[in-house]
Amino acid sequence: MYEKKLRICITTSDIAQIEGCSMRTASQKMNDMRVFFKKEEKRFKITFDNYAEYTGIPIADLESYRSASPFHHVA
């Protein structure tokens, strides 16, 4: 049985699509989250769970972004 894998880490492209903002604004928001979660080193990734906690968006609402390619969102 085929089981669809969900991505764990969020990208600036995901943030731009979710919030309808520019890539620059999404990058700034990603940097703000890195500081908030004390993950300022590049090797520490921001997860969808971190994003959901930071923004207050329910994780269930982010499922379509987790299962899609990071560059091709299908709504």
MIDOSE-1310 file (N, C-alpha, C; in nm, 2 decimals, decimal comma, always signed):
residues 75
myek	+0,08/-0,12/+0,00/+0,00/+0,00/+0,00/+0,09/+0,12/+0,00; +0,06/+0,22/-0,09/+0,13/+0,34/-0,10/+0,09/+0,44/+0,01; +0,19/+0,49/+0,08/+0,16/+0,59/+0,19/+0,23/+0,72/+0,15; +0,15/+0,83/+0,14/+0,21/+0,95/+0,10/+0,29/+1,02/+0,21
klri	+0,41/+1,06/+0,18/+0,50/+1,12/+0,28/+0,47/+1,27/+0,29; +0,47/+1,32/+0,41/+0,45/+1,46/+0,43/+0,59/+1,52/+0,46; +0,61/+1,64/+0,40/+0,73/+1,71/+0,43/+0,72/+1,77/+0,58; +0,84/+1,78/+0,64/+0,85/+1,82/+0,78/+0,88/+1,97/+0,78
citt	+0,98/+2,01/+0,70/+1,03/+2,15/+0,70/+0,96/+2,24/+0,61; +0,94/+2,36/+0,66/+0,87/+2,46/+0,57/+0,97/+2,54/+0,50; +0,94/+2,59/+0,39/+1,03/+2,68/+0,31/+0,97/+2,82/+0,30; +1,06/+2,91/+0,25/+1,01/+3,05/+0,23/+0,91/+3,05/+0,12
sdia	+0,92/+2,96/+0,03/+0,82/+2,95/-0,08/+0,69/+2,91/-0,03; +0,68/+2,82/+0,07/+0,56/+2,78/+0,13/+0,50/+2,90/+0,20; +0,58/+2,97/+0,28/+0,53/+3,09/+0,36/+0,47/+3,19/+0,26; +0,54/+3,22/+0,15/+0,49/+3,32/+0,05/+0,35/+3,27/+0,00
qieg	+0,34/+3,15/-0,03/+0,21/+3,10/-0,09/+0,10/+3,10/+0,02; +0,13/+3,06/+0,14/+0,03/+3,05/+0,25/-0,02/+3,19/+0,28; +0,07/+3,29/+0,29/+0,04/+3,42/+0,34/+0,01/+3,52/+0,23; +0,04/+3,48/+0,10/+0,02/+3,57/-0,01/+0,12/+3,69/+0,00
csmr	+0,24/+3,67/+0,04/+0,34/+3,78/+0,05/+0,45/+3,75/-0,05; +0,54/+3,85/-0,06/+0,66/+3,83/-0,14/+0,76/+3,74/-0,08; +0,85/+3,69/-0,16/+0,96/+3,60/-0,11/+1,04/+3,67/-0,01; +1,07/+3,80/-0,03/+1,15/+3,88/+0,06/+1,08/+3,88/+0,20
tasq	+0,95/+3,91/+0,20/+0,87/+3,92/+0,33/+0,87/+3,78/+0,39; +0,85/+3,68/+0,31/+0,85/+3,54/+0,36/+0,99/+3,51/+0,43; +1,10/+3,55/+0,36/+1,23/+3,53/+0,42/+1,25/+3,60/+0,55; +1,20/+3,72/+0,56/+1,20/+3,80/+0,68/+1,12/+3,73/+0,79
kmnd	+1,01/+3,67/+0,76/+0,93/+3,60/+0,86/+1,00/+3,47/+0,90; +1,06/+3,41/+0,81/+1,14/+3,29/+0,84/+1,25/+3,32/+0,94; +1,32/+3,43/+0,92/+1,43/+3,48/+1,01/+1,37/+3,51/+1,15; +1,25/+3,58/+1,15/+1,19/+3,61/+1,28/+1,15/+3,48/+1,35
mrvf	+1,11/+3,37/+1,28/+1,08/+3,25/+1,35/+1,20/+3,18/+1,40; +1,31/+3,19/+1,32/+1,44/+3,13/+1,37/+1,48/+3,19/+1,50; +1,47/+3,33/+1,52/+1,50/+3,39/+1,64/+1,41/+3,35/+1,75; +1,28/+3,34/+1,72/+1,17/+3,31/+1,82/+1,20/+3,17/+1,88
fkke	+1,23/+3,07/+1,79/+1,25/+2,93/+1,83/+1,40/+2,90/+1,86; +1,48/+3,00/+1,86/+1,63/+2,99/+1,89/+1,69/+2,88/+1,80; +1,66/+2,90/+1,67/+1,71/+2,81/+1,57/+1,79/+2,90/+1,46; +1,87/+2,98/+1,51/+1,94/+3,08/+1,43/+2,04/+3,02/+1,34
ekrf	+2,10/+2,91/+1,37/+2,20/+2,85/+1,28/+2,13/+2,78/+1,17; +2,19/+2,79/+1,05/+2,12/+2,74/+0,93/+2,09/+2,59/+0,93; +2,17/+2,51/+1,01/+2,15/+2,37/+1,02/+2,02/+2,33/+1,09; +1,96/+2,43/+1,17/+1,84/+2,40/+1,24/+1,72/+2,45/+1,15
kitf	+1,63/+2,36/+1,12/+1,52/+2,39/+1,03/+1,39/+2,43/+1,10; +1,31/+2,51/+1,03/+1,18/+2,54/+1,09/+1,08/+2,44/+1,03; +1,00/+2,38/+1,12/+0,90/+2,28/+1,08/+0,77/+2,34/+1,06; +0,68/+2,27/+1,00/+0,54/+2,31/+0,98/+0,47/+2,33/+1,12
dnya	+0,51/+2,24/+1,21/+0,46/+2,25/+1,35/+0,50/+2,38/+1,41; +0,63/+2,42/+1,39/+0,68/+2,55/+1,44/+0,60/+2,66/+1,38; +0,58/+2,66/+1,25/+0,51/+2,76/+1,18/+0,36/+2,77/+1,23; +0,30/+2,66/+1,25/+0,16/+2,66/+1,30/+0,16/+2,72/+1,44
eytg	+0,25/+2,69/+1,53/+0,26/+2,75/+1,66/+0,28/+2,90/+1,65; +0,37/+2,94/+1,57/+0,41/+3,08/+1,56/+0,30/+3,17/+1,51; +0,23/+3,12/+1,41/+0,12/+3,20/+1,34/-0,02/+3,18/+1,40; -0,04/+3,06/+1,47/-0,17/+3,03/+1,52/-0,26/+2,96/+1,42
ipia	-0,20/+2,93/+1,30/-0,28/+2,86/+1,20/-0,28/+2,71/+1,24; -0,40/+2,65/+1,24/-0,41/+2,51/+1,27/-0,33/+2,42/+1,17; -0,26/+2,32/+1,22/-0,17/+2,24/+1,14/-0,25/+2,17/+1,03; -0,38/+2,14/+1,06/-0,47/+2,07/+0,96/-0,49/+2,16/+0,84
dles	-0,49/+2,29/+0,86/-0,50/+2,38/+0,74/-0,38/+2,39/+0,66; -0,26/+2,34/+0,71/-0,14/+2,34/+0,63/-0,11/+2,21/+0,56; -0,20/+2,11/+0,58/-0,17/+1,98/+0,52/-0,15/+1,98/+0,37; -0,22/+2,06/+0,29/-0,21/+2,06/+0,15/-0,07/+2,12/+0,11
yrsa	-0,01/+2,20/+0,19/+0,12/+2,25/+0,16/+0,23/+2,15/+0,20; +0,20/+2,07/+0,30/+0,30/+1,97/+0,35/+0,31/+1,85/+0,25; +0,21/+1,82/+0,18/+0,21/+1,70/+0,09/+0,26/+1,74/-0,05; +0,26/+1,87/-0,08/+0,30/+1,91/-0,21/+0,45/+1,93/-0,22
spfh	+0,49/+1,93/-0,35/+0,63/+1,97/-0,37/+0,65/+2,11/-0,32; +0,77/+2,14/-0,27/+0,79/+2,27/-0,21/+0,78/+2,39/-0,31; +0,78/+2,36/-0,44/+0,77/+2,46/-0,54/+0,64/+2,46/-0,62; +0,56/+2,36/-0,60/+0,43/+2,34/-0,68/+0,32/+2,31/-0,59
hva	+0,25/+2,41/-0,54/+0,14/+2,39/-0,45/+0,01/+2,36/-0,53; -0,06/+2,26/-0,49/-0,19/+2,23/-0,56/-0,30/+2,25/-0,45; -0,39/+2,34/-0,48/-0,49/+2,37/-0,38/-0,61/+2,28/-0,40
